Amino acid sequence: MFLTSFIFSCFGDIVLTADTAAEMALENNRGLKRQEITVLGKERTAKNRWNVFLPEITATAGVSRGNEILKNSPDATWAGQVGGSISLTLGTDIPHKMSRIKEEYAAGNIDYEVAQRNLEVTVRQAFYELLIHQKDMELVQSNLETNKKRYEQTEARYKGGLAPELDVLNSFLAWSKLVPTYDSISTVYQHKLDQLKITLGIPADEKVVLQGDVETLVPDELDFSNIPEEYETPELRKLKASLQVTESSRKELRGSSLMPELTLGWNINPYWNDISRGDDYMDRGALSASLRWHLDNLIPNSAGNLKIRQMEDDAEKIRLQIAEEEEESISRVENLVRQIKQQQESVKTLDLTREVAEKTLALTEEAYKYGTKDMLDVSDAQLTVHTAEMDILQRKFDIYCSILELEYTLNLTFGTLGR
């Protein structure tokens, strides 16, 4: 049960980490469950694909009486008949049909696995995006409280004749303009949290607590030595599975269209002119074998022939897609590695920017105490620090998303490169 994938705090809140959120999504996501039902149906069909050899079996029975009954004729009798038949059609398409059923199940399994990985990427990204919004709200809330205290202190000094009215107005503006900013961030956060709940299958009225640290979202240095030299991207796996299904379907169609079919049959059909005379009947049944061949499909450019050629074209297009994906995946992996390294370097630059912004804020606050800077200068310095901190977190989040994409492309377990 999904209860094992998260813990309840003593107050009944659902406490989620990135890992438990991913586990819950894999267990409870409705879209994934629909796809699972589809795969189970393909599995059931694949396990019973031998039933193509089951013969067609029918049974009939009936009675009748002539129109003499309407004349009350004593010669009117009840006639009766029963019937039963069994037939089996054999063709060269049967082995390919069985292969197609098996390969459709394999392709469905791959689609399901890829859907799981896509869902996990989506959930992990959404989880840390929410944590960044939380951090943004915390910083704005902290600035709100600080600016409110400054406004109250400035107002008290103004009433005591120690500060001009302009300082009061500036400190009020510095405080009040942060209120709509906080409300806006809070609204976005709540909307994204509600979306995550839907994805995880959590009731809307349940309170969720996110547990994680965006500051340590990615390590300072990443080891790319774990990147395998040979790999198949999820898209490549899906294309190869699709090619197998198309090839089997083409062979199946070719066998049913261009080759003869053998039908073996046996039926019994006893008939009684008078069912009161049970031993007096005539059996019109027979044992039969027939060969059927669609000769029209052998004609060039016939409908059957064109269908086969169309499936050959479809297979060739998939082969071209496979070749294209194999080439593009190499470029995609190299670009992701290069992008991650560039993003790491930019984090170092942003760290320096934050240090300068924090020092500037400290000097501005000191100058404000001595009256050489006003409250708007302090507010601007606070905003610069806030922006610098959020820029760093956003860049770390970008690195994290790039790592997830790289692990997804390489079919690696999530967290392999980020550890």
N, C-alpha and C positions, 0 to 999 in steps of 0.2 A: 504493500500500500504506500501511497505517496506520503503518509505521515512520517515515514522513516527518512524522507529527504529534507525535512526541515524540523526545527525545534520550536517549542512554544516557550516564551518567557513566562515568568511567574504571574504576569498580568494577562496572559492569554494572547499576546501579540505574536504574529508569525515573524520569526527572525530568519532572514534569508542572507546567504552568502551567494557569490557568483556560482559556485559549484552546485549548491542545493537548488538554486533557481533553475539552472540547466537541467538538473535531475527531475524537478517538478514538471518542467515543460515537456520533457520526453515522456513522462508518465501520463500527463493530464491534458495536453494540448488537443483540442477537438479536431483541428485540421489534420494533425498527425494520426489521430485515431481513425479518421475516415480512410486515410491512405493505408493504415494497417489492415483494416477490414478488406480492402481491395487486394492486398498481398495475400491475406489468408485465403481469399477466394481462389486466387491463382494457384496457391499451394495445394488446395483441395483438388483442383482440376488436374494439377500435375501428378499428384499421387495416384489418381484414378485414370490416368491417360490410357491404361490398358483397355478401358471400356469401349474403345473403338472397334474391338473384336467381338463385342456383344452382338448376337444376332437380333434381328427384329422378330418379335414373337407376338402373334395376335390370336384371339379366340372369338368365335361368333356362335350364336344359337338363335333359333327362331321357329315358330309354328305358324301354320296358316290353314284356312278352311275355305272351300269353294263357295261360290254364290248360291249353291243348292240349299244352303242353310236358310236363305231367305224364303224358299218355297216349302220349308219344313220337310225336305226330302230325307227319307230314311237312309239314302245312299251317301249322304254328306259325311265325309270323314276328315279328321284332323291330320294334316301332313306336317312333317317336321324335318329340320336339318340342323346339324351342328358343324362347325368348321374350326380348323386350327391350322396355323401356318408358321413356319420358321424360315427365315432367309438371312443370308449373310453375303454382303458385297465386299469383295476384296480388290484392292487396287494398289498400284505402286506408290500412291500418295500417302498411304497409311504410315510408313516409317517416318516420313517427313512431317506428317501431322503430329505425331507423337513428339518429335524433336521440337517442333514449334511450340507446343504446349509447355514443354519443359523449359525452353529458352524464354518464353514469355514470363514464366514464374521467376527465372533468374533475373531478367530485366526489371521486373516489378520489385524484387528485393533490392536491387541497386538503387532504383528510384527512391525507395523507402529509406535506405541508408543515407543517401544524399540529402533527402528532406530532413532527416534527423540532424545532420551536420549543419545544414542551413539554419534550422531552428535554433540550434545551440549557439551559433554565431550571433544571430539576432538577439537572443536573450542576454548573452554576455555583454554585448555592446549596449543594450538598453539598460542593463543593471548599472554599469559604470557611468553611463551618461546621467543616470539619476543621481548617482553619488556626486558627480560634478555639479549638478544643479543644487544639491544639498549644500555643498561647500560654498557655492555662490551665495545662497541664501544666508549662510552663517556669516560670511564676510559682510554682506549688506546689513544684516541684523546687528553685527558688532559696531559697524559705522553708525547705524541709526542710534544705538544706545549712547555711543560716545558723543555724537553731535547733539543729542537731546540734552545730555548733561552739560555740554558747553553752552547750549542755548539758555538753560536754566541758570547756569553760573553767570553768564553775560547779562541776563535780565536782572539778576540780583545786584550785580555791580552797577547796572544802569539806574536801578531804583535807589542805590546808595550814592549815586552821583559820581561813580568811578569809571563809567564807560559811556561812550556816546550812543545815541539811539541807532546810528548806522550799524554799529557792531551787533546790536540786538537783531536788527532786520537781517543782516548777513548770516548770523548764526541760525536764525529761524529758517531761512531759505536753505542753508546747508543741511539742516535736519529734514525739513518737509519734502524736499525734492527726492529723497531716498525712499519715501513711503510708496509711491507708485511703482518704483523700480522693484522693490521687494514684492509687492502684490503681483506684478507681472511674472516674475521668476517663479513665485509660488504657484500661480495658476498653471504655468507650463509644466512644472514639476508634478502637480496633481494629475494633470491630463496624461502625462507619460506613465505615471505610476498606475493609473487605472488601466491603461493599455497593457502594461506588463501583467497586471492581475488577470486580465482576460487571456493572455497568452499562456499563463501558468495554470489557469483553471481555478483561481482563487476567487471566492465570492466577493462581490463589490463591498459588502459591509465589514469585511475583515480588515483589521489594521495590520499593516506590514511594516516591519523595521528592517532596513537594509544595513548589513554589516560588512564593511570593507574599507580599505584605505586607498584613496586615489593618489596619495603622495608616493606610495611605493607600487604603483600600478605596473610599472615595467622596471627591470633592473637597469643600472647605469650602463652596464656592458652586456651585450648579447653574444652568445656563441652560435655561430652559423655552421659549425662543423657537423652538426646533426643533420644537415640537409642531405638527403639521399641523392646519389647520382642518377638513379633510375626511379621513376615514379609515374603513376597514372593519375591525372587529375580526375575529379568526380565527373566532369563533362566528358572526358575521354572514356571513362568506364561506361557511361550511359550510351555513348555513340557506338562503342564496340558491341554492347548488348543489343542495341537496336539493329545493328548490321546482322547479327546472328539470327534474330527473329525474321528479318526481311529475307535473308537467304533461305531459311527453312520454309517460309511462306511461298517463296518463288518456286522452290522444288516441289512443294505440295501442290501448287496450282499447275505446274508442268505435268506432274504425274496424273492428276485428275482430268486434265484437258487433252493431253496428247497421247496418253496410253490407255489401252482397253481396261474395262472393269469386268471382273468375273462375279456373277451372282449365283449362289447356290441356294436352292430352296426345297422345301418339302411341306406339303399341306395335305390334310385329310378333310373330306367333305361328305360324310354319309348323309343320305337323304331317304326319308320314309314317306311313301305315299299314304300310309296309314300307320300312325304311331302306335296304334293298339297291337299291331303286328311287329313287335320289336325285332324279330329275326329276319324280317323281309326289308332290306334296305339296299341302296346302291351307293357305293363310295366313288365320288368323282375327284378324289385327291390324286396327287402325282408328285413324283420326285423330279426336280428340274435343275438344269444348269444352263446359264445363258451368258453370253459375252456381248458387252456393249462398248462401242467405240465411237467417240465423237469425231468423225472424219472431217467435219467442217473446220475443226480447229487446226487441221494440218494445212489448210489453205493459207498461203502467205497473206498477211494483213487482215486475217479474219479477226473477229472480236476477241476470241480466246487467245490468239497469237499476240495481239496487241497488248492484252493485259499482262502477259508474261514479259514482253519487252518493256512495259512500263515499270514492272517490279525490278527488272535488271537495271533500268535507269535510276530507280530509287536507291538500289544498293550501291551503285557507282557514286551517287551524290553523297551518300554517307561515308564512303571511303575517302572522298575528297575532304569532307569535314574532319575526319579522323586525322588525315595528314596535316590539315591546317591547324587543328588543335594541338597536335604534337609539337609543331614549330612555335606556335604562339605561347604555349605553356612555358617553354624555356625562356622566352623573352619576358614573360609575366613574372616568373620567379626572380630573374635577375633584376628586374625593375623594382620589385618589392624589397629586395635586400638593399638595393641602392637607396631607395626611398627611406627605409628605416634608419640607415646610417646617417642620411642627411637630416632627418628629423631629430636624431639624437644630438647631432652637433648644434642644431638650433636651440635645443633645450639648454645647453651650456650658455649660449648667448642670452637667452631669456632669463637665466639665473642671474647673470650679471646685471641685466636691466632691472630685475626686482631689487637687487642689493642697492643699486643707485637710487631707485624710487623710495626704498625704505629710509635711506640716509637723508634724501631730500625731504621726506615727510617729517623726520625728527628735527631737522634744522628749521623747517617751516613752523612747526609747533613751538619750537624754542623762540623763534622770532615773533610769533603771535603773542607770546607771554610778555614780550617787551614792547609790543605795540607797533612793530615795524612791518608786520604782515597782518592782513585781516582774515576773517573766518572763511571767506571764499577761497583764499589761497590755500588754507589748510584743507578745505573740502576737495579742491582740485588735486592736491598732493595725495589725499586718501584715495581718490578715484584712480590715480596713476598706479598706486601700490596694488589696489584691488584688481585693476586691469592686468598688471604684470603677473600677479599670482594666478589669475584665471587663464592667461595665455599659456603659462607653463603647464597647468593641468590639462588644457585643451590639447596641447602638443603631445603630452604623454598619452592622452586618450587616442590621438591619431596614430601614435606608434603602436599602441595596443591593438587598434583595429587593423593596422597593416600586418601585425604578427598573426592575428586570427586569420586574416585572408591568406597569408603565406602557409600557415598550418593546414588550412582548408584545401588549398591548391595541392599541397604535397601529400594529402591524406594522412597527416600526422595527428596524434592525439593532442587535443587542445591543451596548451601549457607546456608542450615539449620544448619550444624555443624560448618561451618567456620565463623559464625557471632560472 
